[in-house]
Amino acid sequence: MGLIKSIKLKNLTHKRSDFFSKVFNSYKAEESAFITSFEVYLDKGQENFKHTVILFGEETVKEYDIIAIFKMVKAYYISKSVLEFERTKKYSVLLKGYLFYVYYQVMHYNNDKFAPSILGTDLSLLLMFTLTYFPDETDKIGKQLIKFLIFHKEKAKYSIESTGDFGLSNIVHLSSFLAGHYQKKTLSVQIKSFCSNSIEPCYLKAIENLYSNDEKVVGEWVDDMINFHLRNSKNDLKLPFNNEEWQYFPIEILSMLELRVRKGLKINFIKNKLLDDFIPLLGNESPIELNDDLKKLRSRLS
């Protein structure tokens, strides 16, 4: 392993104990009130709240709807799940934490909105996540992705002044493949119609050799996908993995490896720091029983 790659992997693993710890610990004082409001929504269905906040050094009362509340607390639930996963190595804990991210997008879909700073790459990664672990939630995420891709194509109203394919040759393209693999043919064709004519070479190699029995070949496409993940793990909206949640959780690689496991093929020969915590846990987490908060949230959004 090269020095640059080792440094990048070390930086990513530091995020596990650094970034998510900081986020989790930040939910105190004013932020904890938003968690309480979210719990009130789950229990009673209340959707509008008033909170006292500090603006320009003065206390003021602001009104928040449930979408704004959810925006503020979803990072708490994800960070909490990451830290618990790091401690217990229970994969279901992590998956249920990321399900809050799914339901955050479902809430926006139900209200005919897009979440702030959401991109096709984020929705495509969530689609891979639901296809793999929560298939009952795939429909709305898929529809939200298509709606966003139409918006992107027709309006091109990005908040940045730069060019890029925004995942259309890689992450979005791969989500089309996975949708087709899980018998979501119409969705797969719809997604692909927005994609580039070519696909990222490492992803094409992974698709073509997904079920190979040659460990060397499989190891090569996994390593190539890891290299692509590392190169594109920066806080830059032009890149596929532009936020810490996806930099930490390489669902695009894990979703492919899950297909191998479910086919009865080995993956225990794959050794890499980015995947080491996940590899032993794949193939053992379906179906996943929701906790009370997620059951309540799903009920509110149905």
Secondary structure, DSSP 8 states (H G I E B T S, - for coil): --HHHHHHHHHHHHHHHTHHHHHHHH-STHHHHHHHHHHHHHHH---EEEEEEEETTEEEEEEEEHHHHHHHHHHHHHHHHHHHHHHH--HHHHHHHHHHHHHHHHHHHHTT---TT--HHHHHHHHHHHHHH-GGGHHHHHHHHHHHHHHHHHT---SS-----TTTTTHHHHHHHHHHHTT-HHHHHHHHTTS-SS--HHHHHHHHTTT-S-HHHHHHHHHHHHHHHHHT-SS-TTSS--SHHHHH--HHHHHHHHHHHHTT---TT---TTTTTTGGGTTS--S----HHHHHHHHHH-
